[in-house]
Amino acid sequence: MECRELLEGVCSRLVYCSRDMVVVETLVKKGARVPRHSHEGVQATFVIRGRLLLGVEGRGAEELGPGSYRVIPPGVPHWAEALEDSLVVDVNAPATPDRLELARRLGAGCG
């Protein structure tokens, strides 16, 4: 997977981007953290392989493994930490300004 490191140990690539949806595939190295943040749109996070600790405000933190997913409502803060090397797919809808900026950082324009 050719990707761009956006945070230490977090390397992403754009899979799909339109006005309706942004799909990003991310390799997260064991111990790497994605800090607390939120999005204007809904996010669905799917763990393809590995194990991820996903914290969602109001729900606490839970461990997700291969085949697991969680849907995070708009505006709800969340964070993640890789418990082992992990491959994660995030689907965000609609393509909000923060996700369009991510697509730009990953080398693609869309929308």
DSSP file (Angstrom, degrees, kcal/mol; ACC not computed):
  #  RESIDUE AA STRUCTURE BP1 BP2  ACC     N-H-->O    O-->H-N    N-H-->O    O-->H-N    TCO  KAPPA ALPHA  PHI   PSI    X-CA   Y-CA   Z-CA
    1    1 A M              0   0    0      0, 0.0     2,-0.5     0, 0.0    26,-0.0   0.000 360.0 360.0 360.0 118.0    0.0    0.0    0.0
    2    2 A E        +     0   0    0      2,-0.0     2,-0.3     9,-0.0     9,-0.0  -0.748 360.0 154.2 -82.6 124.2    1.5    3.3   -1.1
    3    3 A C        -     0   0    0     -2,-0.5     2,-0.4    10,-0.1    10,-0.2  -0.857  42.3-115.2-144.4 174.6    0.6    5.8    1.6
    4    4 A R  E     -A   12   0A   0      8,-3.0     8,-2.7    -2,-0.3     2,-0.7  -0.973  27.0-126.2-119.9 132.1    1.5    9.1    3.2
    5    5 A E  E     +A   11   0A   0     -2,-0.4     6,-0.2     6,-0.3     3,-0.1  -0.671  33.9 167.8 -78.8 114.9    2.5    9.3    6.9
    6    6 A L  E    S+     0   0A   0      4,-1.8     2,-0.3    -2,-0.7    -1,-0.2   0.729  71.2  15.5 -98.2 -29.2    0.3   12.0    8.4
    7    7 A L  E >  S-A   10   0A   0      3,-1.3     3,-2.4    27,-0.0    -1,-0.3  -0.921 106.1 -74.0-135.4 160.3    1.1   11.2   12.1
    8    8 A E  T 3  S+     0   0    0     -2,-0.3    25,-0.4     1,-0.3     3,-0.1  -0.407 122.0   3.1 -59.9 121.8    4.0    9.2   13.5
    9    9 A G  T 3  S+     0   0    0     -2,-0.2    20,-3.0     1,-0.1     2,-0.5   0.535 109.9 105.1  80.2   7.4    3.2    5.5   12.8
   10   10 A V  E <   +AB   7  28A   0     -3,-2.4    -4,-1.8    18,-0.2    -3,-1.3  -0.955  44.0 176.8-126.1 111.7    0.0    6.4   10.9
   11   11 A C  E     -AB   5  27A   0     16,-2.6    16,-3.1    -2,-0.5     2,-0.3  -0.963   8.0-175.9-123.1 122.3    0.2    6.1    7.1
   12   12 A S  E     -AB   4  26A   0     -8,-2.7    -8,-3.0    -2,-0.5     2,-0.3  -0.807  14.1-169.0-121.8 155.8   -2.9    6.7    4.9
   13   13 A R  E     - B   0  25A   0     12,-2.4    12,-2.5    -2,-0.3     2,-0.4  -0.995  29.4-115.4-139.5 145.6   -4.0    6.5    1.3
   14   14 A L  E     + B   0  24A   0     -2,-0.3    10,-0.2    92,-0.3     3,-0.1  -0.654  30.0 174.9 -79.5 127.6   -7.1    7.8   -0.4
   15   15 A V  E     -     0   0A   0      8,-2.9     2,-0.3    -2,-0.4     9,-0.2   0.798  68.0  -3.6 -98.1 -41.8   -9.3    5.1   -1.8
   16   16 A Y  E     - B   0  23A   0      7,-1.6     7,-2.9     2,-0.0    -1,-0.4  -0.992  59.5-178.2-155.1 144.5  -12.3    7.1   -2.9
   17   17 A C  E     + B   0  22A   0     -2,-0.3    94,-0.3     5,-0.2     2,-0.3  -0.950  17.8 136.0-151.2 129.1  -13.4   10.7   -2.8
   18   18 A S        -     0   0    0      3,-2.2     3,-0.1    -2,-0.3    77,-0.1  -0.870  67.5 -86.3-149.8-177.9  -16.6   12.5   -4.0
   19   19 A R  S    S+     0   0    0     -2,-0.3    76,-1.9     1,-0.2     3,-0.1   0.777 127.5  46.5 -65.3 -24.6  -18.9   15.2   -2.6
   20   20 A D  S    S+     0   0    0     74,-0.2     2,-0.3     1,-0.2    -1,-0.2   0.749 121.0   9.0 -90.3 -26.3  -20.8   12.4   -0.9
   21   21 A M        -     0   0    0     73,-0.2    -3,-2.2    72,-0.2     2,-0.4  -0.998  46.9-156.7-160.1 145.7  -18.1   10.3    0.6
   22   22 A V  E     -BC  17  92A   0     70,-2.5    70,-2.9    -2,-0.3     2,-0.5  -0.998  15.0-168.1-126.1 127.6  -14.4   10.0    1.5
   23   23 A V  E     -BC  16  91A   0     -7,-2.9    -8,-2.9    -2,-0.4    -7,-1.6  -0.971   7.7-178.6-118.8 125.2  -12.8    6.5    2.0
   24   24 A V  E     -BC  14  90A   0     66,-2.5    66,-2.7    -2,-0.5     2,-0.5  -0.982  16.3-152.4-127.7 133.5   -9.4    6.3    3.5
   25   25 A E  E     -BC  13  89A   0    -12,-2.5   -12,-2.4    -2,-0.4     2,-0.4  -0.898  21.5-170.6-103.2 132.1   -7.3    3.2    4.1
   26   26 A T  E     -BC  12  88A   0     62,-3.3    62,-2.8    -2,-0.5     2,-0.5  -0.983  21.5-151.9-133.4 131.7   -4.8    3.6    7.0
   27   27 A L  E     -BC  11  87A   0    -16,-3.1   -16,-2.6    -2,-0.4     2,-0.5  -0.887  19.1-167.8 -93.5 126.7   -1.9    1.5    8.3
   28   28 A V  E     -BC  10  86A   0     58,-2.8    58,-2.6    -2,-0.5   -18,-0.2  -0.966  13.8-138.1-120.7 116.3   -1.4    2.1   12.0
   29   29 A K    >   -     0   0    0    -20,-3.0     3,-2.6    -2,-0.5    53,-0.4  -0.392  39.7 -81.8 -71.8 148.5    1.7    0.8   13.6
   30   30 A K  T 3  S+     0   0    0      1,-0.3    53,-0.2    53,-0.1    -1,-0.1  -0.227 118.7  15.9 -49.6 129.6    1.5   -0.9   17.0
   31   31 A G  T 3  S+     0   0    0     51,-3.1    -1,-0.3     1,-0.3    52,-0.1   0.213  92.6 132.1  88.8 -14.8    1.5    1.8   19.7
   32   32 A A    <   -     0   0    0     -3,-2.6    50,-2.3   -23,-0.2     2,-0.4  -0.419  42.2-152.1 -71.2 147.2    0.7    4.7   17.3
   33   33 A R  E     -F   81   0B   0    -25,-0.4    48,-0.2    48,-0.2   -25,-0.1  -0.942  16.9-151.9-123.8 142.2   -2.1    7.0   18.4
   34   34 A V  E     -F   80   0B   0     46,-2.9    46,-2.0    -2,-0.4     3,-0.1  -0.968  37.6-126.2-105.0 116.7   -4.6    9.1   16.6
   35   35 A P  E     -     0   0B   0      0, 0.0    43,-0.1     0, 0.0    46,-0.0  -0.092  35.9 -73.2 -66.3 163.6   -5.4   12.0   18.9
   36   36 A R  E    S+     0   0B   0     43,-0.1     2,-0.3    41,-0.1    43,-0.2  -0.286  72.5 138.6 -54.7 130.8   -8.9   13.0   20.1
   37   37 A H  E     -F   78   0B   0     41,-2.2    41,-2.7    -3,-0.1     2,-0.3  -0.942  34.1-144.3-161.3 175.4  -10.8   14.7   17.2
   38   38 A S        -     0   0    0     -2,-0.3     2,-0.3    39,-0.2     3,-0.0  -0.941   7.5-139.7-146.1 168.9  -14.2   14.9   15.6
   39   39 A H        -     0   0    0     -2,-0.3    36,-3.6    34,-0.3    37,-0.2  -0.918  20.4-128.4-130.2 155.6  -15.7   15.3   12.2
   40   40 A E  S    S+     0   0    0     -2,-0.3     2,-0.2    34,-0.2    -1,-0.1   0.778  94.5  46.8 -73.2 -26.9  -18.7   17.3   10.9
   41   41 A G  S    S-     0   0    0     53,-0.2    34,-0.4     1,-0.1    -2,-0.2  -0.470 101.5 -78.0-106.9-179.9  -20.1   14.2    9.1
   42   42 A V  E     -D   93   0A   0     51,-2.0    51,-2.2    -2,-0.2     2,-0.4  -0.499  41.7-157.0 -76.9 147.3  -20.6   10.6   10.2
   43   43 A Q  E     -DE  92  72A   0     29,-2.3    29,-3.8    49,-0.2     2,-0.5  -0.995   8.5-164.2-127.8 132.8  -17.6    8.2   10.2
   44   44 A A  E     -DE  91  71A   0     47,-2.7    47,-2.7    -2,-0.4     2,-0.5  -0.978  11.6-161.1-111.6 124.6  -17.7    4.4   10.0
   45   45 A T  E     -DE  90  70A   0     25,-2.8    25,-1.8    -2,-0.5     2,-0.4  -0.927   6.3-171.0-110.5 124.1  -14.4    2.8   11.0
   46   46 A F  E     -DE  89  69A   0     43,-3.0    43,-2.8    -2,-0.5     2,-0.6  -0.957  15.1-145.3-116.8 128.8  -13.7   -0.8    9.9
   47   47 A V  E     +D   88   0A   0     21,-2.8    20,-2.6    -2,-0.4    21,-0.3  -0.849  18.5 176.8 -93.3 119.3  -10.8   -2.9   11.2
   48   48 A I  E     -     0   0A   0     39,-2.8     2,-0.3    -2,-0.6    -1,-0.2   0.883  69.0  -9.1 -87.8 -46.5   -9.5   -5.1    8.4
   49   49 A R  E    S+D   87   0A   0     38,-1.4    38,-2.3    17,-0.1    -1,-0.4  -0.985 107.7  30.0-149.7 157.9   -6.6   -6.6   10.3
   50   50 A G  S    S-     0   0    0     -2,-0.3     2,-0.4    36,-0.2    36,-0.2  -0.466  84.2 -73.4  92.3-167.1   -4.9   -6.1   13.7
   51   51 A R        -     0   0    0     33,-0.4    32,-2.2    14,-0.2    33,-1.2  -0.999  41.5-172.4-136.4 136.0   -6.4   -4.7   16.9
   52   52 A L  E     -HG  64  82B   0     12,-2.6    12,-3.2    -2,-0.4     2,-0.7  -0.982  20.6-142.2-131.2 136.4   -7.3   -1.2   17.6
   53   53 A L  E     -HG  63  81B   0     28,-3.3    28,-2.0    -2,-0.4     2,-0.5  -0.907  26.7-168.6 -95.7 116.8   -8.5    0.5   20.8
   54   54 A L  E     -HG  62  80B   0      8,-2.8     8,-2.2    -2,-0.7     2,-0.5  -0.935   6.1-163.0-113.1 121.3  -11.2    3.0   19.8
   55   55 A G  E     -HG  61  79B   0     24,-2.5    24,-2.2    -2,-0.5     2,-0.4  -0.894   7.3-177.1-104.4 130.8  -12.4    5.6   22.2
   56   56 A V  E >>  -HG  60  78B   0      4,-2.5     3,-2.8    -2,-0.5     4,-1.4  -0.992  34.7-109.7-128.5 123.8  -15.7    7.4   21.5
   57   57 A E  T 34 S+     0   0    0     20,-2.8    -2,-0.0    -2,-0.4     4,-0.0  -0.237 105.8  17.1 -54.2 132.8  -16.9   10.1   23.8
   58   58 A G  T 34 S+     0   0    0      1,-0.0    -1,-0.3    18,-0.0    -3,-0.0   0.249 125.3  59.4  88.0 -13.2  -19.9    8.9   25.8
   59   59 A R  T <4 S-     0   0    0     -3,-2.8    -2,-0.2     1,-0.2     2,-0.1   0.505  93.8-139.9-119.9 -12.2  -19.2    5.3   24.9
   60   60 A G  E  <  -H   56   0B   0     -4,-1.4    -4,-2.5     2,-0.0     2,-0.4  -0.394  40.4 -47.7  79.6-164.0  -15.7    4.8   26.4
   61   61 A A  E     +H   55   0B   0     -6,-0.3     2,-0.3    -2,-0.1    -6,-0.3  -0.846  54.6 179.0-110.1 144.0  -13.0    2.8   24.8
   62   62 A E  E     -H   54   0B   0     -8,-2.2    -8,-2.8    -2,-0.4     2,-0.4  -0.993  29.4-113.7-143.1 152.1  -13.3   -0.7   23.3
   63   63 A E  E     -H   53   0B   0     -2,-0.3     2,-0.4   -10,-0.2   -10,-0.2  -0.698  29.7-166.2 -86.2 131.3  -11.0   -3.1   21.5
   64   64 A L  E     -H   52   0B   0    -12,-3.2   -12,-2.6    -2,-0.4     3,-0.1  -0.945   7.2-178.6-117.3 140.0  -11.8   -3.8   17.8
   65   65 A G    >   -     0   0    0     -2,-0.4     3,-2.5   -14,-0.2   -18,-0.3  -0.591  47.3 -37.8-123.1-173.0  -10.4   -6.7   15.8
   66   66 A P  T 3  S+     0   0    0      0, 0.0   -18,-0.2     0, 0.0    -1,-0.2  -0.195 129.3  16.1 -52.6 130.5  -10.7   -7.9   12.2
   67   67 A G  T 3  S+     0   0    0    -20,-2.6     2,-0.2     1,-0.3   -19,-0.1   0.321  98.5 122.9  88.1  -7.8  -14.2   -7.6   10.9
   68   68 A S    <   +     0   0    0     -3,-2.5   -21,-2.8   -21,-0.3    -1,-0.3  -0.547  34.3 174.1 -85.7 152.3  -15.2   -5.1   13.6
   69   69 A Y  E     -E   46   0A   0    -23,-0.2     2,-0.3    -2,-0.2   -23,-0.2  -0.985  16.0-161.1-150.7 159.7  -16.6   -1.7   12.9
   70   70 A R  E     -E   45   0A   0    -25,-1.8   -25,-2.8    -2,-0.3     2,-0.5  -0.994  14.4-140.2-140.6 144.6  -18.1    1.3   14.7
   71   71 A V  E     -E   44   0A   0     -2,-0.3   -27,-0.2   -27,-0.2    -2,-0.0  -0.924  16.1-159.1-105.9 127.4  -20.2    4.2   13.4
   72   72 A I  E     -E   43   0A   0    -29,-3.8   -29,-2.3    -2,-0.5     3,-0.1  -0.926  16.5-129.8-110.8 119.5  -19.3    7.5   15.0
   73   73 A P    >   -     0   0    0      0, 0.0     3,-1.6     0, 0.0   -34,-0.3  -0.185  40.5 -77.4 -64.9 159.5  -22.0   10.2   14.8
   74   74 A P  T 3  S+     0   0    0      0, 0.0   -34,-0.2     0, 0.0   -32,-0.1  -0.269 114.7  11.8 -56.2 138.3  -21.2   13.7   13.5
   75   75 A G  T 3  S+     0   0    0    -36,-3.6   -35,-0.1   -34,-0.4   -33,-0.1   0.424  89.3 132.4  78.0  -0.9  -19.4   15.9   16.0
   76   76 A V    <   -     0   0    0     -3,-1.6   -37,-0.2   -37,-0.2    -1,-0.2  -0.752  57.2-125.7 -89.5 119.9  -18.6   13.2   18.5
   77   77 A P        +     0   0    0      0, 0.0   -20,-2.8     0, 0.0     2,-0.3  -0.320  38.8 166.1 -62.9 143.8  -15.0   13.2   19.7
   78   78 A H  E     -FG  37  56B   0    -41,-2.7   -41,-2.2   -22,-0.2     2,-0.3  -0.966  15.8-172.8-152.9 163.8  -13.0   10.0   19.2
   79   79 A W  E     - G   0  55B   0    -24,-2.2   -24,-2.5    -2,-0.3     2,-0.3  -0.940   8.4-151.1-152.4 168.1   -9.4    8.7   19.3
   80   80 A A  E     -FG  34  54B   0    -46,-2.0   -46,-2.9    -2,-0.3     2,-0.3  -0.994   8.6-168.9-147.9 153.5   -7.6    5.5   18.5
   81   81 A E  E     -FG  33  53B   0    -28,-2.0   -28,-3.3    -2,-0.3     2,-0.5  -0.986  26.6-126.6-140.4 132.7   -4.5    3.5   19.5
   82   82 A A  E     - G   0  52B   0    -50,-2.3   -51,-3.1   -53,-0.4   -30,-0.2  -0.683  15.4-170.3 -81.3 123.2   -3.1    0.5   17.7
   83   83 A L  S    S-     0   0    0    -32,-2.2     2,-0.3    -2,-0.5   -31,-0.2   0.665  81.3  -2.4 -84.1 -19.0   -2.6   -2.5   20.0
   84   84 A E  S    S-     0   0    0    -33,-1.2   -33,-0.4   -56,-0.1    -1,-0.2  -0.937 110.2 -57.1-155.1 168.9   -0.8   -4.2   17.1
   85   85 A D  S    S-     0   0    0     -2,-0.3     2,-0.3   -35,-0.1   -56,-0.2  -0.320  71.2-173.8 -52.9 129.6    0.0   -3.3   13.5
   86   86 A S  E     -C   28   0A   0    -58,-2.6   -58,-2.8   -36,-0.2     2,-0.5  -0.939  31.2-147.6-136.1 150.6   -3.5   -2.6   12.0
   87   87 A L  E     +CD  27  49A   0    -38,-2.3   -39,-2.8    -2,-0.3   -38,-1.4  -0.987  28.4 179.5-116.3 123.4   -5.2   -1.9    8.7
   88   88 A V  E     -CD  26  47A   0    -62,-2.8   -62,-3.3    -2,-0.5     2,-0.5  -0.945  19.1-154.4-128.4 143.3   -8.2    0.3    9.1
   89   89 A V  E     -CD  25  46A   0    -43,-2.8   -43,-3.0    -2,-0.4     2,-0.5  -0.984  11.0-164.8-118.2 126.0  -10.7    1.8    6.6
   90   90 A D  E     -CD  24  45A   0    -66,-2.7   -66,-2.5    -2,-0.5     2,-0.5  -0.933   2.0-165.9-110.1 132.3  -12.6    4.9    7.5
   91   91 A V  E     -CD  23  44A   0    -47,-2.7   -47,-2.7    -2,-0.5     2,-0.4  -0.977   8.5-172.2-116.8 119.8  -15.7    6.0    5.5
   92   92 A N  E     -CD  22  43A   0    -70,-2.9   -70,-2.5    -2,-0.5   -49,-0.2  -0.940  13.2-136.7-115.4 133.8  -16.8    9.6    6.1
   93   93 A A  E    S+ D   0  42A   0    -51,-2.2   -51,-2.0    -2,-0.4   -72,-0.2  -0.998  74.6  18.3-143.5 139.2  -20.0   11.0    4.7
   94   94 A P  S    S-     0   0    0      0, 0.0     2,-1.5     0, 0.0   -74,-0.2   0.706  92.6-107.6 -72.6-176.1  -20.6   13.6    3.4
   95   95 A A        -     0   0    0    -76,-1.9   -74,-0.1    -2,-0.2    -2,-0.1  -0.622  47.5-170.1 -78.4  91.7  -17.3   14.9    2.3
   96   96 A T    >>  -     0   0    0     -2,-1.5     4,-2.4     1,-0.1     3,-0.6  -0.315  38.1 -96.1 -79.9 165.4  -16.9   17.7    4.8
   97   97 A P  H 3> S+     0   0    0      0, 0.0     4,-2.1     0, 0.0     5,-0.2   0.853 124.2  52.8 -53.0 -38.8  -14.2   20.4    4.6
   98   98 A D  H 3> S+     0   0    0      1,-0.2     4,-1.8     2,-0.2     5,-0.1   0.887 111.5  45.8 -66.6 -36.8  -11.9   18.5    7.0
   99   99 A R  H <> S+     0   0    0     -3,-0.6     4,-2.3     2,-0.2    -1,-0.2   0.844 110.9  52.4 -74.5 -33.2  -12.1   15.3    4.9
  100  100 A L  H  X S+     0   0    0     -4,-2.4     4,-2.1     2,-0.2    -2,-0.2   0.869 108.9  51.2 -67.1 -35.8  -11.6   17.2    1.7
  101  101 A E  H  X S+     0   0    0     -4,-2.1     4,-2.5    -5,-0.3    -2,-0.2   0.895 108.2  51.9 -66.5 -39.5   -8.5   18.7    3.2
  102  102 A L  H  X S+     0   0    0     -4,-1.8     4,-1.8     2,-0.2    -2,-0.2   0.930 108.1  51.3 -60.2 -45.1   -7.3   15.2    4.2
  103  103 A A  H  <>S+     0   0    0     -4,-2.3     5,-2.7     1,-0.2    -2,-0.2   0.913 109.8  50.1 -58.6 -42.3   -7.8   14.1    0.6
  104  104 A R  H ><5S+     0   0    0     -4,-2.1     3,-1.6     1,-0.2    -1,-0.2   0.919 109.1  51.0 -61.5 -43.6   -5.7   17.1   -0.6
  105  105 A R  H 3<5S+     0   0    0     -4,-2.5    -1,-0.2     1,-0.3    -2,-0.2   0.792 107.3  54.8 -63.9 -27.4   -3.0   16.2    1.9
  106  106 A L  T 3<5S-     0   0    0     -4,-1.8   -92,-0.3     2,-0.2    -1,-0.3   0.397 127.9 -99.8 -88.3   3.3   -3.1   12.6    0.5
  107  107 A G  T < 5S+     0   0    0     -3,-1.6     2,-0.4     1,-0.2    -3,-0.2   0.647  86.7 100.9  96.2  16.5   -2.5   14.0   -3.0
  108  108 A A      < -     0   0    0     -5,-2.7     2,-0.3    -6,-0.1    -1,-0.2  -0.993  53.1-148.5-136.9 141.3   -6.0   14.1   -4.5
  109  109 A G        +     0   0    0     -2,-0.4     2,-0.3    -3,-0.1   -92,-0.1  -0.790  30.3 157.3 -97.2 149.0   -8.6   16.7   -5.2
  110  110 A C              0   0    0     -2,-0.3   -92,-0.2   -10,-0.1    -6,-0.1  -0.952 360.0 360.0-157.3 177.1  -12.2   15.7   -5.1
  111  111 A G              0   0    0     -2,-0.3   -93,-0.1   -94,-0.3    -1,-0.1   0.417 360.0 360.0 103.8 360.0  -15.7   17.1   -4.6
